[in-house]
Amino acid sequence: MIVAEKKCLHCQKTVKGRTDKKFCDDFCRNNFNNQLNANSNNLVRNINHALGKNRRILESLIPVNEEMAKVPKEKLLREGFRFNYHTHLYKNKKGTTYYFCYDVGYLLLENDWYLLVKRKEE
């Protein structure tokens, strides 16, 4: 009975050992799986980076020992803030919607001004 040689899914070298073995070593297995997941990992990594940067920008514009601040939209944009990235919305009893990046948020005011707020710990 002739058994066909199995090839490593990553480097195509001959695989020796168990009949169900797919890779010649851990290095090839890890590289194969990393390449397989690269696109989805990059998407998630880029979104997390944008959310983190937005949070740092908001936090840096609120003075130390303060819970809120008002800033113009232009200043947020100049810092690199991306309005399409936020973690969640909060609607208060009045129906006003705040956009949050983790624990720091903002509310659109009149004339392209924004109220920046820190979430109070419960």
Residue pairs with C-beta under 8 A, 6 or more apart in sequence:
5 14
5 15
6 14
6 15
6 19
6 21
6 22
7 13
7 14
7 15
8 14
8 15
8 22
8 23
8 24
8 28
9 22
9 23
9 28
9 32
10 23
10 24
10 28
10 29
10 31
10 32
11 24
11 28
13 24
14 24
15 21
15 22
15 23
15 24
16 24
22 29
23 29
23 32
34 41
47 85
50 82
50 85
51 85
51 86
51 87
51 101
51 102
53 80
53 81
53 82
54 81
54 82
54 85
54 86
54 101
55 101
55 102
55 103
55 104
57 76
57 79
57 80
57 81
58 81
58 101
58 104
58 105
58 106
58 116
59 104
59 118
60 79
61 69
61 71
61 75
61 76
61 79
61 116
62 68
62 69
62 104
62 116
62 117
62 118
63 69
67 117
67 118
67 120
68 115
68 116
68 117
68 118
69 115
69 116
70 109
70 113
70 114
70 115
70 116
71 113
71 114
71 116
72 112
72 113
72 114
73 112
73 113
73 114
74 112
76 83
76 106
76 114
83 99
85 101
86 99
86 100
86 101
86 105
87 100
87 101
87 102
88 100
89 97
89 98
89 99
89 100
90 97
90 98
90 100
90 105
91 97
91 98
92 98
96 107
97 107
98 105
98 106
98 107
98 117
99 105
99 106
99 107
100 119
103 118
103 119
104 116
104 117
104 118
104 119
105 116
105 117
105 119
106 114
106 115
106 116
106 117
107 114
107 115
107 117
108 114
109 115
